[in-house]
Amino acid sequence: MGATLPQTRRTRPNGTSLALGWTGSAQRTEATLHQLSPYIGKMKSSMAGALISRFTNKGDVVYDPFSGSGTVPLEAWIAGRRTIGNDLNPYASLLTQAKLFPPASLDLALHTIEMVADQASDLSPSVDLRLIPAWVRAFFNPDTLREIVAWSQVLAERELHFLRACLLGILHHQRPGFLSYPSSHTVPYLRAKKFPRRRFPDLYGYRSLRDRLQAKVTRAMRRMPVLDFGINRRCFSQDAGLLLPCEAVDVIVTSPPYMRQLDYGRDNRLRLWFLGVQNWRSLDNEVSLGEMGFLSLLRRCFGLWRRILAPRARCVLVLGDTYSRGYGVSLPDAVAHIATKEIGGYRLVSSHTDAIPDARRVRRGLSGNKSETVLVLERK
């Protein structure tokens, strides 16, 4: 880009109250719908809730064009906002769909499992494991794998997104309540050296799917918020730079997948395979963009968002502290420049930066973003 841009002064109107809205762990207090399945790099539910409370009003249409695991859309729905979620990643889109359209009750969810069980049981013996890649087979007992494939097929055919998400949530881990051989919970790596088969034979035996899925669904619906099922919710799986929702949007709240800091395809490759994604590397090239691709995507987005945001409507972006080589400033400053100077039609309202505690980082102690900035822009 040539000359280095000036850095944005970090304004903090009521910044203390904004930050206090999401300090501390939300694990034990958030709606358990947020915990359907692991997702690296997701926004804290308490942060999403604080931003929605601060920048939106009841009845507003809240749009998250990069919804990831659906944290912002779910918090918007809980708060009584109409909501639109979108993510190009099929795994992310499924999680958003599952959280926005859960069963009305636990009894209904468990009854649906019983209905699916008979069909999946009939299908399971016919599953030909020779058609499944060796790297996928390496994670599972053969009989367990047949069940997973059969259940995945039936749930997909019936469009039971909530149960599909719960199934993916128990797909791999070393605990007995999960379906795989010993492996990590978030990124699928086998832990055969840490848990050798000769010392831990029980971890390599058959694991029945039905009872584990029932337990997972019960956990997922343990702490349900009060939800108005009459509120309009929509979910897409499209390129955010091309998607124009068919209605006006009052507020955009999002955390875009900036500058290939995370590999959403690689890190979710096992779950993605069961969603029909055979080539996770190709997906990473689409959703985990490098600097030039990411900034180009944001230019397209800001151009589109001008058409759906009303004057003085807010656009709230959560961005990491990545350095933009092209602009010679931090990523939040580069994004603010793109919106206000290159695309135009926006003004910078505020910028608030918080450190990311090491405990919240999946790859703790390693390089990566150590702070995140809430960038607030307003449509002129």
C-alpha positions in Angstrom: 0.0 0.0 0.0 3.0 2.3 0.1 3.1 4.9 2.9 2.3 3.8 6.4 -1.1 4.9 7.7 -1.4 6.8 11.0 -2.6 4.6 13.9 -6.1 5.2 15.2 -6.3 6.7 18.7 -7.9 4.1 21.0 -11.0 5.9 22.1 -12.9 4.3 24.9 -16.3 5.9 25.5 -17.6 4.0 28.6 -14.9 1.6 27.8 -14.7 0.2 31.4 -18.3 -0.8 31.5 -18.0 -2.4 28.0 -15.0 -4.5 29.1 -16.6 -5.6 32.4 -19.4 -7.2 30.4 -17.3 -10.1 29.3 -14.4 -10.6 31.8 -14.1 -14.0 33.4 -15.2 -17.4 32.2 -18.7 -17.9 30.8 -18.5 -21.7 30.8 -20.7 -22.2 33.9 -23.2 -19.5 33.3 -23.8 -19.3 29.5 -26.7 -21.1 27.8 -25.5 -24.7 27.2 -26.6 -24.4 23.6 -23.3 -22.6 23.2 -21.5 -25.9 24.0 -22.9 -28.1 21.2 -19.5 -28.7 19.7 -16.0 -27.3 19.9 -15.0 -24.5 17.6 -11.6 -22.8 17.6 -11.5 -19.1 17.7 -15.2 -18.5 18.6 -16.2 -15.3 20.4 -17.0 -15.6 24.1 -20.7 -15.7 24.7 -20.4 -13.1 27.4 -18.6 -10.7 24.9 -21.3 -11.3 22.3 -24.0 -10.7 24.9 -22.4 -7.5 26.1 -22.0 -6.1 22.5 -25.6 -6.9 21.7 -26.8 -5.2 24.9 -24.7 -2.2 24.2 -25.2 -1.6 20.5 -28.7 -3.1 19.7 -32.3 -2.6 20.8 -35.0 -5.2 21.3 -36.6 -6.1 17.9 -33.5 -5.0 15.9 -32.3 -7.2 13.1 -28.7 -8.3 14.0 -26.6 -9.7 11.2 -23.4 -11.7 11.7 -21.9 -12.4 8.2 -19.1 -14.5 9.8 -21.1 -16.3 12.4 -18.6 -19.1 13.2 -20.2 -21.3 15.8 -23.3 -19.1 16.1 -22.4 -17.3 19.3 -23.6 -13.8 18.2 -26.9 -15.1 16.5 -27.8 -17.1 19.6 -27.1 -14.3 22.0 -29.1 -11.9 19.7 -32.1 -14.3 19.8 -31.8 -14.7 23.6 -31.9 -10.9 23.9 -35.1 -10.7 21.8 -33.5 -9.5 18.5 -34.3 -10.8 15.1 -31.1 -12.4 13.8 -29.3 -13.5 10.6 -26.3 -15.7 10.7 -24.0 -16.7 7.8 -20.7 -18.6 7.4 -19.2 -20.2 4.3 -17.7 -23.0 6.5 -20.3 -25.9 6.5 -19.3 -26.9 10.0 -19.8 -23.3 11.3 -23.1 -23.0 9.3 -24.4 -26.2 10.8 -23.6 -25.0 14.4 -25.4 -21.7 13.8 -28.4 -23.5 12.3 -28.5 -25.9 15.3 -28.4 -23.1 17.8 -31.0 -21.0 16.1 -33.4 -23.9 15.6 -33.1 -26.2 18.6 -35.9 -28.6 19.7 -38.6 -27.0 21.8 -38.0 -29.4 24.7 -35.6 -32.1 25.9 -38.4 -34.6 25.7 -38.9 -33.8 22.0 -35.2 -34.1 21.3 -34.9 -37.5 23.0 -38.1 -38.7 21.2 -36.5 -37.8 17.9 -33.4 -39.8 18.8 -35.6 -42.9 19.3 -37.2 -42.3 15.9 -33.9 -42.1 14.2 -32.3 -45.0 16.0 -34.3 -47.7 14.3 -33.5 -46.4 10.8 -29.8 -45.9 11.6 -29.7 -49.4 13.1 -31.0 -50.9 9.9 -28.5 -49.0 7.8 -25.4 -49.6 9.9 -24.6 -53.2 8.9 -24.5 -52.1 5.2 -21.8 -49.4 5.7 -18.7 -50.4 3.7 -15.7 -49.2 5.7 -13.5 -49.8 2.6 -15.0 -46.7 1.1 -13.9 -44.5 4.0 -10.4 -42.9 4.0 -7.8 -44.6 6.2 -7.2 -41.5 8.1 -10.8 -41.3 9.2 -10.9 -45.1 10.0 -7.9 -44.6 12.3 -10.0 -42.7 14.8 -12.7 -45.3 15.5 -13.6 -48.8 16.4 -15.0 -50.3 13.2 -18.5 -51.0 14.7 -18.6 -47.5 16.2 -17.7 -46.0 12.8 -20.5 -47.9 11.0 -22.9 -46.4 13.5 -21.5 -42.9 13.0 -21.8 -43.1 9.2 -25.3 -44.5 9.4 -26.6 -41.9 11.9 -24.9 -39.1 10.0 -26.7 -40.1 6.8 -30.1 -40.4 8.5 -29.8 -37.1 10.3 -28.7 -35.3 7.2 -31.6 -36.7 5.1 -34.0 -35.6 7.8 -32.3 -32.2 8.2 -32.0 -32.7 11.9 -29.4 -30.0 12.4 -29.4 -29.9 16.1 -28.8 -33.6 16.5 -26.1 -33.5 13.8 -24.3 -30.8 15.7 -24.6 -32.8 18.9 -23.2 -35.9 17.2 -20.2 -33.8 15.9 -19.8 -32.6 19.5 -19.0 -36.1 20.8 -17.1 -37.2 17.7 -13.6 -37.2 19.2 -11.9 -37.0 22.6 -10.3 -39.5 25.0 -13.2 -39.5 27.5 -15.6 -42.5 27.6 -18.5 -40.3 26.7 -17.1 -39.6 23.2 -16.9 -41.9 20.2 -13.3 -42.0 19.1 -10.1 -43.6 20.2 -8.1 -41.3 22.5 -7.6 -38.0 20.7 -7.7 -34.3 21.3 -11.0 -32.6 21.8 -10.7 -29.5 19.5 -8.2 -30.4 16.8 -8.3 -34.1 15.8 -5.0 -35.7 16.7 -4.7 -39.3 17.9 -3.1 -39.7 21.3 -1.9 -43.3 20.9 1.4 -42.6 22.5 -0.1 -41.0 25.6 -2.8 -43.7 25.9 -1.2 -46.9 24.4 -3.7 -49.6 23.6 -2.0 -52.2 25.8 -2.4 -50.0 28.9 -5.8 -48.5 28.1 -7.7 -51.3 26.2 -11.1 -49.9 27.2 -10.4 -46.7 25.3 -10.1 -48.7 22.0 -13.3 -50.8 22.3 -16.7 -50.4 20.8 -18.6 -47.2 21.9 -22.3 -47.2 21.3 -23.6 -44.0 19.7 -27.2 -43.9 20.8 -26.7 -43.6 24.6 -23.8 -41.1 24.2 -25.9 -38.9 21.9 -28.7 -39.0 24.4 -26.3 -37.9 27.1 -24.9 -35.2 24.9 -28.3 -33.8 24.0 -29.3 -33.8 27.7 -26.2 -31.8 28.6 -26.7 -29.4 25.7 -30.3 -28.6 26.9 -29.4 -28.5 30.6 -29.3 -24.7 30.9 -31.8 -23.4 28.3 -32.5 -19.7 28.2 -36.0 -18.4 27.8 -36.5 -18.2 24.0 -39.2 -16.7 21.8 -39.6 -19.2 19.0 -41.7 -16.7 17.1 -38.8 -14.3 16.5 -37.5 -14.4 13.0 -34.1 -16.2 12.6 -32.3 -17.0 9.4 -29.1 -18.8 8.5 -27.0 -18.9 5.3 -23.8 -20.6 4.1 -22.5 -18.2 1.5 -19.6 -15.9 0.7 -20.1 -12.9 3.0 -18.8 -10.7 0.2 -21.7 -11.7 -2.1 -24.6 -12.2 0.3 -27.3 -9.5 0.5 -30.0 -10.5 3.1 -33.5 -9.7 1.8 -34.2 -7.3 4.6 -32.7 -4.2 6.1 -30.2 -4.7 8.9 -30.1 -2.6 12.1 -26.7 -3.7 13.4 -23.8 -5.9 12.2 -21.9 -7.7 15.0 -19.2 -10.0 13.8 -15.7 -11.3 14.1 -14.3 -12.1 10.7 -11.7 -14.9 10.1 -8.8 -12.5 9.9 -5.5 -13.0 8.1 -5.3 -16.8 8.3 -4.6 -16.8 12.1 -6.6 -20.1 12.3 -7.0 -23.0 9.9 -10.7 -23.7 10.1 -10.5 -26.5 7.6 -7.5 -28.4 9.0 -8.6 -27.9 12.7 -12.1 -29.3 12.0 -11.1 -31.8 9.3 -12.7 -34.9 11.0 -16.0 -33.3 11.6 -16.0 -31.7 8.2 -15.5 -35.2 6.6 -18.8 -36.3 8.1 -20.4 -33.2 6.6 -19.3 -34.3 3.2 -16.2 -32.1 2.9 -13.6 -34.4 1.3 -10.9 -31.7 0.8 -10.3 -29.6 3.9 -7.3 -27.9 2.3 -9.6 -26.4 -0.4 -11.9 -25.1 2.3 -9.1 -23.5 4.2 -8.2 -21.6 1.0 -11.7 -20.2 0.9 -12.4 -19.4 4.6 -8.9 -18.9 6.1 -7.7 -16.1 3.8 -4.2 -14.5 4.0 -3.8 -10.7 4.3 -4.5 -9.6 0.8 -7.5 -12.0 0.3 -9.0 -11.0 3.7 -8.7 -7.3 3.1 -10.2 -7.7 -0.3 -13.1 -9.6 1.2 -13.7 -6.8 3.7 -13.7 -4.2 0.9 -16.5 -6.1 -0.8 -18.4 -6.5 2.5 -18.3 -2.9 3.4 -19.6 -2.0 -0.1 -22.5 -4.5 0.4 -23.2 -3.5 4.0 -23.8 0.1 2.9 -26.8 -1.1 1.0 -28.5 -2.9 3.9 -27.5 -0.7 6.9 -29.7 2.3 7.6 -28.0 5.7 8.2 -26.4 5.8 11.6 -26.6 2.1 12.0 -23.6 0.5 13.6 -21.1 -2.1 12.4 -19.3 -3.7 15.3 -16.2 -5.8 14.4 -14.0 -7.9 16.8 -10.5 -8.1 15.4 -7.2 -9.5 16.6 -3.9 -7.5 17.0 -2.5 -8.9 13.8 -0.1 -6.5 12.0 -1.0 -5.5 8.4 2.1 -5.4 6.3 0.4 -3.8 3.4 -0.9 -0.8 5.4 1.9 -0.7 8.0 -0.5 -0.5 10.9 -2.5 -2.9 13.1 -5.4 -4.8 11.5 -8.1 -2.7 13.3 -6.5 0.5 11.9 -6.3 -1.0 8.4 -9.9 -2.1 8.5 -11.0 1.4 9.8 -9.1 3.0 6.9 -10.8 0.7 4.4 -14.3 1.5 5.7 -13.9 5.2 6.2 -11.5 6.2 3.4 -11.4 3.6 0.6 -15.0 2.5 0.5 -16.5 5.5 2.3 -19.9 5.9 3.9 -18.7 5.0 7.4 -17.2 6.9 10.3 -15.2 5.5 13.2 -17.1 5.7 16.4 -14.8 4.0 18.9 -12.1 1.3 19.3 -11.7 -0.7 22.5 -8.8 -3.2 23.0 -8.6 -6.0 25.6 -5.9 -8.6 26.3 -6.7 -12.2 25.6 -5.9 -14.3 28.7 -3.7 -17.3 27.9 -6.3 -19.6 29.4 -8.7 -18.6 26.6 -6.3 -19.6 23.9 -6.3 -23.1 22.4 -2.6 -23.0 21.6 -1.5 -21.5 24.9 1.8 -19.9 25.2 2.4 -19.8 21.5 2.5 -17.0 19.0 -0.8 -15.5 17.8 -3.2 -12.8 18.8 -2.7 -11.6 22.4 -5.4 -8.9 22.3 -8.6 -8.2 20.4 -10.2 -4.9 19.5 -13.8 -4.0 19.3 -14.0 -1.6 16.3 -17.3 0.3 16.1 -18.2 2.0 12.8 -21.3 3.9 11.9 -23.1 4.2 8.6 -23.1 7.8 7.6 
